[in-house]
Amino acid sequence: MNTIKTEKKTKLITIPKDVFDYLSVVAKENKISLNRYLESIITDVARQDMLKKSSEIMLHGYKNDPDLTAFTELDGEDYYETE
């Protein structure tokens, strides 16, 4: 079985004590380490941001690329299937 090894980096962050305490409780409730919980939150937020930026780039291309917008001239036209 092949596994993908992900490179990781370490960064020290400072967060308010009340937030730290809350996150510690949530991690414990989910039976995972605080480190693993924070890693999952940060990773999810970063991936959502990357997807949003990628979709904005693709939308720009879709709206402006004549090869991709050629069929929009047919928008609003009735569509009939042939039998």
Contacts in CASP RR format, 6 or more apart in sequence:
PFRMAT RR
TARGET T0000
AUTHOR 0000-0000-0000
METHOD contacts of the structure
MODEL  1
MNTIKTEKKTKLITIPKDVFDYLSVVAKENKISLNRYLESIITDVARQDM
LKKSSEIMLHGYKNDPDLTAFTELDGEDYYETE
15 23 0 8 1.000
23 34 0 8 1.000
23 37 0 8 1.000
23 38 0 8 1.000
24 34 0 8 1.000
26 37 0 8 1.000
27 33 0 8 1.000
27 34 0 8 1.000
27 36 0 8 1.000
27 37 0 8 1.000
27 38 0 8 1.000
30 37 0 8 1.000
61 68 0 8 1.000
62 68 0 8 1.000
62 69 0 8 1.000
63 69 0 8 1.000
END
